[in-house]
Amino acid sequence: AVAKHVVGKVDAIDLNLGCPQRVAYAGHFGSYLLDRKDRDLVCSIVKRLSDSLPIPVFCKIRLLDDPEETLELARCLEAAGASLLAVHARYRGSPT
């Protein structure tokens, strides 16, 4: 709902799914939404944004422990409507 208020004022919506900080863990956001158990949730958020906005949706992620799982996540985000995917080429446990 908030994203609709900025349409016409921004060129895209950027979802930061890469934050590895403890506050992200405590609040269950950032890179802590990249686990397989949250995959449907994350992809449904991207799909909802992509379907309802006239501007592109970008996603930033970190590498997952398994490279194949990282590719699977990337494909899921693309299928959900992400127009651009930025991969912060570090793992969640790596220093920022």
Secondary structure as GFF3:
##gff-version 3
##sequence-region A 1 96
A	DSSP	alpha_helix	2	6	.	.	.	ID=ss1
A	DSSP	beta_strand	13	17	.	.	.	ID=ss2
A	DSSP	alpha_helix	22	27	.	.	.	ID=ss3
A	DSSP	three_ten_helix	30	33	.	.	.	ID=ss4
A	DSSP	three_ten_helix	36	38	.	.	.	ID=ss5
A	DSSP	alpha_helix	39	52	.	.	.	ID=ss6
A	DSSP	beta_strand	57	63	.	.	.	ID=ss7
A	DSSP	alpha_helix	67	80	.	.	.	ID=ss8
A	DSSP	beta_strand	84	91	.	.	.	ID=ss9
###
